[in-house]
């Protein structure tokens, strides 16, 4: 877990924020990994025997990148990093279980990025034979996810579930044609 932004609260838990393109893994029962999602998706993986878990936060399902920093925003990269970090800490792949969160439609009229992110996560987990044991996805509201990785406990709260705003595109108005003898009143 590099670059930890930890905050210890009155409840005794240390909260680590997971930003877009980041992955965090922990075996500490007092650590809560937290993120806020719109159309992005976060996958929470957990090995119940090793008591190791982690979360990723990806922006787009698929795409092409020319450098490692850009690759972090894509689902396949985020999933592989999460699995590999858990394996390096002692988790076993066939014991992993997953939950997914996010994928909201944040703006009507735009491409359904959230839907594509959800479909990717489900397909990836099925292909990798990692059971999807829970999800809170879709809709129109942003979500706050808290994951106690070492215990496999996740909590998801909708931050705002208002209908997405319509995309308003300005319509150019052509000036009326000038005509001879027009009279202007004021």
Backbone as CSV, one residue per row, in Angstrom:
resi,resn,N_x,N_y,N_z,CA_x,CA_y,CA_z,C_x,C_y,C_z
1,UNK,0.841,-1.175,0.000,0.000,0.000,0.000,0.884,1.235,0.000
2,UNK,1.047,1.808,-1.161,1.877,2.999,-1.262,1.021,4.243,-1.084
3,UNK,1.665,5.327,-0.727,1.003,6.621,-0.582,-0.283,6.531,0.220
4,UNK,-0.194,6.156,1.441,-1.392,6.035,2.265,-1.812,7.391,2.794
5,UNK,-3.076,7.708,2.544,-3.683,8.888,3.139,-4.561,8.373,4.267
6,UNK,-4.004,8.232,5.440,-4.740,7.615,6.547,-5.254,8.674,7.501
7,UNK,-6.444,8.429,7.994,-7.050,9.300,8.970,-7.655,8.406,10.040
8,UNK,-7.178,8.538,11.284,-7.731,7.761,12.383,-8.857,8.562,13.006
9,UNK,-10.011,7.927,13.139,-11.189,8.584,13.664,-11.428,8.176,15.096
10,UNK,-12.457,8.760,15.705,-12.818,8.440,17.078,-13.194,6.976,17.239
11,UNK,-13.687,6.343,16.174,-14.071,4.938,16.263,-12.866,3.998,16.268
12,UNK,-11.659,4.551,16.114,-10.449,3.748,16.163,-10.013,3.178,14.826
13,UNK,-10.817,3.347,13.783,-10.457,2.831,12.471,-9.594,3.838,11.718
14,UNK,-8.661,3.321,10.956,-7.870,4.158,10.049,-8.511,4.075,8.678
15,UNK,-8.885,5.208,8.127,-9.514,5.251,6.810,-8.483,5.649,5.771
16,UNK,-8.402,4.837,4.727,-7.508,5.116,3.610,-8.357,5.409,2.386
17,UNK,-8.149,6.566,1.801,-8.898,6.953,0.612,-8.284,6.312,-0.622
18,UNK,-9.147,5.770,-1.465,-8.727,5.166,-2.731,-9.279,6.055,-3.838
19,UNK,-8.391,6.716,-4.553,-8.791,7.638,-5.618,-8.903,6.893,-6.946
20,UNK,-9.405,7.586,-7.969,-9.496,6.995,-9.311,-8.138,6.461,-9.730
21,UNK,-8.142,5.245,-10.258,-6.911,4.644,-10.760,-6.053,4.011,-9.685
22,UNK,-6.520,3.987,-8.448,-5.722,3.421,-7.369,-6.268,2.075,-6.921
23,UNK,-5.384,1.318,-6.273,-5.708,0.023,-5.673,-5.071,-0.005,-4.299
24,UNK,-5.797,-0.535,-3.317,-5.260,-0.692,-1.964,-5.600,-2.098,-1.481
25,UNK,-4.670,-2.704,-0.755,-4.845,-4.036,-0.179,-4.422,-3.965,1.277
26,UNK,-5.143,-4.694,2.149,-4.818,-4.665,3.572,-5.198,-5.981,4.239
27,UNK,-4.487,-6.273,5.314,-4.849,-7.387,6.199,-5.082,-6.868,7.618
28,UNK,-5.074,-5.551,7.786,-5.263,-4.921,9.090,-6.762,-4.756,9.369
29,UNK,-7.298,-5.388,10.436,-8.732,-5.287,10.713,-9.198,-3.888,11.119
30,UNK,-8.266,-2.987,11.430,-8.630,-1.626,11.819,-8.563,-0.636,10.656
31,UNK,-8.295,-1.144,9.454,-8.217,-0.277,8.278,-9.521,-0.360,7.494
32,UNK,-10.040,0.817,7.138,-11.218,0.920,6.285,-10.771,1.610,4.999
33,UNK,-10.918,0.914,3.883,-10.598,1.483,2.575,-11.867,2.147,2.062
34,UNK,-11.761,3.395,1.645,-12.954,4.145,1.273,-12.761,4.870,-0.057
35,UNK,-13.853,4.970,-0.809,-13.819,5.679,-2.083,-15.205,6.225,-2.386
36,UNK,-15.263,7.192,-3.294,-16.522,7.757,-3.755,-16.591,7.523,-5.259
37,UNK,-17.746,7.024,-5.713,-17.920,6.617,-7.102,-19.097,7.331,-7.753
38,UNK,-18.940,7.631,-9.016,-20.046,8.064,-9.859,-20.248,6.974,-10.892
39,UNK,-19.787,7.233,-12.112,-19.863,6.205,-13.151,-18.715,5.198,-13.031
40,UNK,-17.722,5.517,-12.221,-16.616,4.589,-11.977,-17.133,3.359,-11.231
41,UNK,-16.334,2.295,-11.258,-16.660,1.080,-10.511,-15.494,0.752,-9.594
42,UNK,-15.833,0.270,-8.403,-14.843,-0.252,-7.468,-15.155,-1.726,-7.256
43,UNK,-14.115,-2.550,-7.314,-14.254,-3.972,-7.005,-13.564,-4.220,-5.673
44,UNK,-14.266,-4.905,-4.779,-13.724,-5.286,-3.481,-13.513,-6.793,-3.503
45,UNK,-12.268,-7.237,-3.344,-11.949,-8.662,-3.310,-11.558,-9.029,-1.888
46,UNK,-11.831,-10.296,-1.526,-11.564,-10.750,-0.176,-11.233,-12.234,-0.188
47,UNK,-10.171,-12.615,0.530,-9.836,-14.017,0.773,-10.181,-14.280,2.234
48,UNK,-11.269,-15.057,2.511,-11.716,-15.234,3.894,-10.776,-16.077,4.758
49,UNK,-9.927,-16.881,4.161,-9.008,-17.705,4.939,-7.765,-16.907,5.328
50,UNK,-7.166,-16.227,4.337,-5.967,-15.425,4.598,-6.314,-14.105,5.276
51,UNK,-7.595,-13.724,5.240,-8.066,-12.459,5.809,-7.328,-11.266,5.197
52,UNK,-7.302,-11.303,3.870,-6.692,-10.238,3.074,-7.746,-9.763,2.086
53,UNK,-7.845,-8.453,1.941,-8.790,-7.906,0.981,-8.241,-6.647,0.359
54,UNK,-8.912,-6.215,-0.677,-8.483,-4.996,-1.343,-9.586,-4.428,-2.211
55,UNK,-9.348,-3.212,-2.641,-10.308,-2.487,-3.462,-9.559,-1.761,-4.569
56,UNK,-10.203,-1.673,-5.728,-9.683,-0.831,-6.803,-10.762,0.180,-7.166
57,UNK,-10.398,1.133,-7.991,-11.329,2.183,-8.432,-10.928,2.523,-9.862
58,UNK,-11.742,2.035,-10.810,-11.392,2.316,-12.212,-12.421,3.208,-12.876
59,UNK,-11.914,4.000,-13.797,-12.695,5.031,-14.460,-13.396,4.525,-15.711
60,UNK,-12.707,3.699,-16.496,-13.238,3.220,-17.773,-13.049,1.714,-17.885
61,UNK,-13.986,1.059,-18.538,-13.915,-0.393,-18.688,-12.698,-0.800,-19.505
62,UNK,-12.567,-0.224,-20.661,-11.484,-0.629,-21.559,-10.952,0.582,-22.300
63,UNK,-9.768,0.431,-22.842,-9.157,1.495,-23.613,-7.705,1.186,-23.855
64,UNK,-7.049,2.098,-24.480,-5.632,1.932,-24.765,-4.850,3.043,-24.092
65,UNK,-3.713,2.667,-23.570,-2.857,3.649,-22.901,-1.425,3.416,-23.339
66,UNK,-0.670,4.479,-23.333,0.727,4.384,-23.749,1.686,4.375,-22.574
67,UNK,1.182,4.668,-21.370,2.063,4.682,-20.199,1.327,4.084,-19.006
68,UNK,2.094,3.699,-17.993,1.528,3.036,-16.810,0.530,3.924,-16.074
69,UNK,0.806,5.206,-16.003,-0.105,6.103,-15.290,-1.476,6.130,-15.961
70,UNK,-1.525,6.108,-17.271,-2.801,6.104,-17.991,-3.501,4.765,-17.880
71,UNK,-2.741,3.685,-17.811,-3.324,2.339,-17.725,-4.129,2.163,-16.442
72,UNK,-3.785,2.880,-15.388,-4.439,2.720,-14.097,-5.921,3.057,-14.124
73,UNK,-6.362,3.793,-15.116,-7.776,4.161,-15.151,-8.667,3.089,-15.772
74,UNK,-8.065,2.022,-16.351,-8.828,0.992,-17.055,-9.071,-0.241,-16.193
75,UNK,-10.245,-0.846,-16.375,-10.691,-1.971,-15.577,-9.767,-3.162,-15.558
76,UNK,-9.301,-3.604,-16.723,-8.484,-4.820,-16.751,-7.191,-4.622,-15.965
77,UNK,-6.604,-3.469,-16.078,-5.378,-3.173,-15.333,-5.675,-3.147,-13.832
78,UNK,-6.756,-2.461,-13.451,-7.119,-2.348,-12.031,-7.399,-3.716,-11.418
79,UNK,-8.079,-4.582,-12.149,-8.385,-5.926,-11.634,-7.115,-6.756,-11.466
80,UNK,-6.244,-6.705,-12.451,-5.000,-7.489,-12.379,-4.101,-6.997,-11.247
81,UNK,-4.018,-5.689,-11.074,-3.198,-5.139,-9.985,-3.764,-5.593,-8.639
82,UNK,-5.079,-5.538,-8.485,-5.704,-5.953,-7.227,-5.417,-7.425,-6.937
83,UNK,-5.615,-8.279,-7.900,-5.350,-9.715,-7.716,-3.885,-9.951,-7.379
84,UNK,-2.982,-9.339,-8.127,-1.551,-9.561,-7.906,-1.081,-9.058,-6.543
85,UNK,-1.601,-7.904,-6.109,-1.210,-7.398,-4.783,-1.718,-8.315,-3.675
86,UNK,-2.912,-8.837,-3.845,-3.441,-9.765,-2.839,-2.636,-11.062,-2.812
87,UNK,-2.298,-11.584,-3.990,-1.493,-12.807,-4.055,-0.134,-12.604,-3.396
88,UNK,0.466,-11.432,-3.605,1.784,-11.162,-3.024,1.743,-11.096,-1.491
89,UNK,0.539,-10.843,-0.933,0.397,-10.789,0.525,-0.056,-12.128,1.120
90,UNK,-0.279,-13.126,0.271,-0.633,-14.445,0.779,-2.038,-14.928,0.463
91,UNK,-2.828,-14.144,-0.252,-4.165,-14.592,-0.651,-4.024,-15.705,-1.698
92,UNK,-5.072,-16.511,-1.823,-5.107,-17.587,-2.812,-6.259,-17.297,-3.772
93,UNK,-5.961,-17.345,-5.060,-6.907,-16.929,-6.088,-8.252,-17.662,-6.000
94,UNK,-8.258,-18.972,-5.830,-9.525,-19.715,-5.864,-10.391,-19.470,-4.624
95,UNK,-9.853,-18.797,-3.611,-10.652,-18.459,-2.423,-11.230,-17.048,-2.494
96,UNK,-10.810,-16.278,-3.469,-11.256,-14.883,-3.558,-12.735,-14.785,-3.879
97,UNK,-13.366,-13.804,-3.247,-14.759,-13.456,-3.509,-14.786,-11.963,-3.828
98,UNK,-15.810,-11.535,-4.573,-15.839,-10.134,-5.003,-17.206,-9.492,-4.791
99,UNK,-17.155,-8.188,-4.595,-18.332,-7.323,-4.619,-17.986,-6.162,-5.545
100,UNK,-18.989,-5.635,-6.237,-18.745,-4.466,-7.090,-19.741,-3.363,-6.734
101,UNK,-19.278,-2.131,-6.909,-20.072,-0.956,-6.567,-19.865,0.117,-7.633
102,UNK,-20.874,0.973,-7.803,-20.743,2.137,-8.683,-21.456,1.948,-10.007
103,UNK,-20.915,2.576,-11.024,-21.477,2.462,-12.366,-22.756,3.247,-12.584
104,UNK,-22.909,4.362,-11.898,-24.128,5.171,-12.040,-24.136,5.917,-13.369
105,UNK,-25.324,6.294,-13.792,-25.498,7.166,-14.953,-25.515,8.584,-14.401
106,UNK,-24.447,9.295,-14.605,-24.313,10.613,-14.000,-24.868,11.741,-14.874
107,UNK,-24.922,11.530,-16.191,-25.447,12.559,-17.099,-26.219,11.887,-18.222
108,UNK,-27.511,12.208,-18.313,-28.297,11.696,-19.437,-27.745,12.298,-20.715
109,UNK,-27.793,11.519,-21.768,-27.363,12.029,-23.060,-25.911,11.743,-23.374
110,UNK,-25.144,11.328,-22.383,-23.760,10.935,-22.625,-23.698,9.431,-22.794
111,UNK,-22.593,8.956,-23.290,-22.363,7.520,-23.398,-22.524,6.883,-22.016
112,UNK,-23.051,5.647,-21.963,-23.291,4.961,-20.690,-21.994,4.344,-20.161
113,UNK,-21.137,5.187,-19.619,-19.845,4.737,-19.091,-20.064,3.799,-17.911
114,UNK,-20.991,4.140,-17.028,-21.269,3.311,-15.865,-21.715,1.911,-16.253
115,UNK,-22.617,1.811,-17.213,-23.101,0.513,-17.687,-21.977,-0.330,-18.270
116,UNK,-21.091,0.310,-19.027,-19.947,-0.408,-19.604,-19.004,-0.891,-18.502
117,UNK,-18.810,-0.073,-17.468,-17.945,-0.470,-16.348,-18.527,-1.663,-15.591
118,UNK,-19.840,-1.662,-15.376,-20.505,-2.774,-14.686,-20.378,-4.052,-15.509
119,UNK,-20.695,-3.960,-16.797,-20.625,-5.134,-17.678,-19.212,-5.706,-17.700
120,UNK,-18.210,-4.828,-17.757,-16.821,-5.308,-17.746,-16.526,-6.082,-16.461
121,UNK,-16.896,-5.517,-15.295,-16.600,-6.165,-14.012,-17.250,-7.543,-13.939
122,UNK,-18.498,-7.623,-14.314,-19.196,-8.920,-14.283,-18.528,-9.930,-15.212
123,UNK,-18.196,-9.495,-16.417,-17.549,-10.388,-17.391,-16.177,-10.839,-16.896
124,UNK,-15.393,-9.914,-16.344,-14.063,-10.246,-15.838,-14.162,-11.289,-14.732
125,UNK,-15.044,-11.066,-13.781,-15.181,-11.991,-12.659,-15.642,-13.372,-13.133
126,UNK,-16.570,-13.414,-14.073,-17.027,-14.700,-14.607,-15.882,-15.418,-15.323
127,UNK,-15.133,-14.678,-16.144,-14.006,-15.275,-16.883,-12.931,-15.801,-15.938
128,UNK,-12.700,-15.097,-14.836,-11.659,-15.474,-13.883,-12.167,-16.429,-12.798
129,UNK,-13.445,-16.751,-12.859,-14.087,-17.661,-11.890,-13.950,-17.162,-10.443
130,UNK,-14.119,-15.862,-10.296,-14.143,-15.251,-8.964,-15.607,-14.953,-8.666
131,UNK,-16.184,-15.596,-7.635,-17.610,-15.402,-7.365,-17.953,-13.952,-7.022
132,UNK,-19.003,-13.459,-7.650,-19.548,-12.141,-7.343,-20.621,-12.358,-6.275
133,UNK,-20.312,-11.996,-5.033,-21.203,-12.288,-3.911,-22.092,-11.110,-3.522
134,UNK,-21.892,-9.965,-4.143,-22.725,-8.808,-3.853,-22.410,-7.655,-4.765
135,UNK,-23.413,-6.815,-4.974,-23.201,-5.622,-5.792,-24.233,-4.565,-5.452
136,UNK,-23.846,-3.325,-5.667,-24.737,-2.175,-5.586,-24.297,-1.292,-6.743
137,UNK,-24.958,-1.447,-7.887,-24.503,-0.815,-9.123,-25.666,-0.156,-9.859
138,UNK,-25.305,0.712,-10.809,-26.290,1.358,-11.661,-26.960,2.535,-10.968
139,UNK,-28.137,2.877,-11.438,-28.880,3.998,-10.872,-28.316,5.335,-11.308
140,UNK,-28.669,6.358,-10.547,-28.258,7.717,-10.908,-27.494,8.429,-9.802
141,UNK,-27.256,7.756,-8.692,-26.610,8.412,-7.562,-25.163,8.011,-7.366
142,UNK,-24.385,8.968,-6.919,-23.003,8.685,-6.529,-23.028,7.836,-5.258
143,UNK,-21.969,7.087,-5.024,-21.900,6.195,-3.869,-20.613,6.402,-3.091
144,UNK,-20.726,6.224,-1.779,-19.543,6.173,-0.908,-19.431,4.729,-0.454
145,UNK,-18.255,4.125,-0.695,-18.006,2.737,-0.327,-16.958,2.708,0.778
146,UNK,-17.230,1.917,1.810,-16.267,1.670,2.882,-16.064,0.163,2.950
147,UNK,-14.808,-0.276,2.946,-14.492,-1.700,2.899,-13.457,-2.038,3.955
148,UNK,-13.861,-2.851,4.920,-12.916,-3.378,5.911,-12.330,-4.636,5.291
149,UNK,-11.267,-4.457,4.565,-10.699,-5.486,3.703,-10.331,-6.766,4.442
150,UNK,-9.737,-6.655,5.608,-9.294,-7.840,6.344,-10.467,-8.695,6.808
151,UNK,-11.641,-8.092,6.911,-12.822,-8.830,7.368,-13.816,-9.107,6.240
152,UNK,-13.579,-8.500,5.080,-14.483,-8.687,3.950,-15.820,-7.987,4.109
153,UNK,-15.878,-6.974,4.968,-17.124,-6.251,5.220,-17.177,-4.977,4.385
154,UNK,-18.263,-4.814,3.630,-18.416,-3.628,2.796,-19.712,-2.917,3.138
155,UNK,-19.664,-1.593,3.061,-20.848,-0.769,3.241,-20.872,0.242,2.106
156,UNK,-22.042,0.412,1.527,-22.201,1.342,0.412,-23.400,2.220,0.695
157,UNK,-23.199,3.531,0.582,-24.283,4.492,0.780,-24.398,5.376,-0.447
158,UNK,-25.633,5.595,-0.871,-25.866,6.506,-1.995,-25.710,7.917,-1.472
159,UNK,-24.874,8.692,-2.142,-24.600,10.069,-1.726,-25.685,10.995,-2.240
160,UNK,-26.089,10.803,-3.480,-27.088,11.671,-4.097,-27.801,10.851,-5.152
161,UNK,-29.109,10.684,-5.015,-29.835,9.865,-5.974,-30.845,10.680,-6.762
162,UNK,-30.466,11.884,-7.117,-31.328,12.705,-7.953,-31.187,12.255,-9.402
163,UNK,-32.218,12.455,-10.218,-32.081,12.104,-11.631,-30.920,12.883,-12.241
164,UNK,-30.193,12.246,-13.164,-29.067,12.955,-13.755,-29.547,14.170,-14.533
165,UNK,-28.753,15.212,-14.501,-29.166,16.404,-15.244,-29.126,16.141,-16.740
166,UNK,-30.055,16.745,-17.435,-30.062,16.635,-18.887,-28.911,17.452,-19.442
167,UNK,-28.369,16.973,-20.528,-27.298,17.712,-21.193,-27.962,18.798,-22.029
168,UNK,-27.614,20.024,-21.740,-28.196,21.151,-22.456,-27.159,21.661,-23.442
169,UNK,-27.522,21.536,-24.685,-26.622,22.007,-25.736,-27.219,23.285,-26.327
170,UNK,-26.443,24.355,-26.369,-26.997,25.602,-26.905,-27.334,25.454,-28.391
171,UNK,-28.460,25.998,-28.756,-28.890,25.985,-30.144,-28.603,27.357,-30.720
172,UNK,-27.788,27.386,-31.781,-27.494,28.705,-32.362,-28.759,29.306,-32.968
173,UNK,-28.938,30.571,-32.697,-30.093,31.286,-33.235,-29.590,32.218,-34.319
174,UNK,-30.120,31.996,-35.510,-29.714,32.839,-36.638,-30.483,34.154,-36.562
175,UNK,-29.797,35.251,-36.834,-30.514,36.536,-36.824,-31.533,36.557,-37.972
176,UNK,-32.653,37.222,-37.760,-33.655,37.277,-38.835,-33.086,38.023,-40.035
177,UNK,-33.508,37.624,-41.212,-32.984,38.315,-42.404,-33.443,39.767,-42.427
178,UNK,-32.553,40.614,-42.863,-32.877,42.037,-42.948,-33.781,42.251,-44.157
179,UNK,-34.791,43.036,-43.977,-35.708,43.334,-45.081,-35.786,44.845,-45.238
180,UNK,-36.022,45.244,-46.453,-36.145,46.665,-46.716,-37.414,47.218,-46.074
181,UNK,-37.298,48.346,-45.490,-38.459,49.004,-44.931,-38.855,48.515,-43.567
182,UNK,-37.984,47.711,-42.899,-38.308,47.251,-41.537,-38.337,48.451,-40.606
183,UNK,-39.261,48.378,-39.659,-39.387,49.426,-38.673,-39.096,48.786,-37.320
184,UNK,-38.283,49.437,-36.541,-37.945,48.915,-35.220,-38.671,49.754,-34.175
185,UNK,-39.425,49.071,-33.294,-40.128,49.767,-32.216,-39.329,49.602,-30.944
186,UNK,-39.379,50.630,-30.090,-38.714,50.528,-28.801,-39.511,51.090,-27.714
